[in-house]
Amino acid sequence: ELKVEQNPLFLSMQEGKNYTIYCNYSTTSDRLYWYRQDPGKSLESLFVLLSNGAVKQEGRLMASLDTKARLSTLHITAAVHDLSATYFCAVDTGNQFYFGTGTSLTVIP
Amino acid sequence: DTEVTQTPKHLVMGMTNKKSLKCEQHMGHRAMYWYKQKAKKPPELMFVYSYEKLSINESVPSRFSPECPNSSLLNLHLHALQPEDSALYLCASSQDFSKQEQFFGPGTRLTVL
């Protein structure tokens, strides 16, 4: 069974600081997605990573994919309060689509 | 139109009721999905329809019955639910089933009394 684990599960960080969320998965895949979810809301697509070495950036968030290590990272630069949310990675193997455990991020002043 | 819509937004039902959740997309996507999400947990896949045919049923109890009347619509019929079925139900669609980004609807918050 495919396992997708995120670290950390909970993250409290100060505004202006940097941090990285990790997504490890247990099977071969070259497609990985990052989503954001605000409380009580649906999932918003952030990044689509389609190959080994893919790197994408949007504002203060940057995502990367290392398919050989089965690892994706979501890096937060100079955090602001608006980034507070739960972040999910999701791995797509072609016939399986599994979400990671989620990282609940709180950015404090 | 790049949206997935879901109705209703909120639903409260008793254990003996029959209700339906509806999902619609007009992006020409041929795969549609139902997920269940409990608080502070990731979404769990329930059903996948590909080209209007049920292709995945993740061992979901029969009190949940999906239906895909056409390529734009997806329903989830609910009957004799249990309180533990209370959750956020999310619909998603993708261009095709295999290796395609999924776009999510706003969800239906279901409470079973």
Chai-1 contact restraints between the chains, C-beta under 6 A:
chainA,res_idxA,chainB,res_idxB,connection_type,confidence,min_distance_angstrom,max_distance_angstrom,comment,restraint_id
A,R31,B,K99,contact,1.0,0.0,6.0,A-B,restraint_1
A,S42,B,F104,contact,1.0,0.0,6.0,A-B,restraint_2
A,S42,B,P106,contact,1.0,0.0,6.0,A-B,restraint_3
A,S42,B,G107,contact,1.0,0.0,6.0,A-B,restraint_4
A,L43,B,F104,contact,1.0,0.0,6.0,A-B,restraint_5
A,V48,B,E101,contact,1.0,0.0,6.0,A-B,restraint_6
A,F88,B,P42,contact,1.0,0.0,6.0,A-B,restraint_7
A,D92,B,K99,contact,1.0,0.0,6.0,A-B,restraint_8
A,G94,B,S98,contact,1.0,0.0,6.0,A-B,restraint_9
A,G94,B,K99,contact,1.0,0.0,6.0,A-B,restraint_10
A,F99,B,P42,contact,1.0,0.0,6.0,A-B,restraint_11
A,F99,B,P43,contact,1.0,0.0,6.0,A-B,restraint_12
A,G102,B,P42,contact,1.0,0.0,6.0,A-B,restraint_13
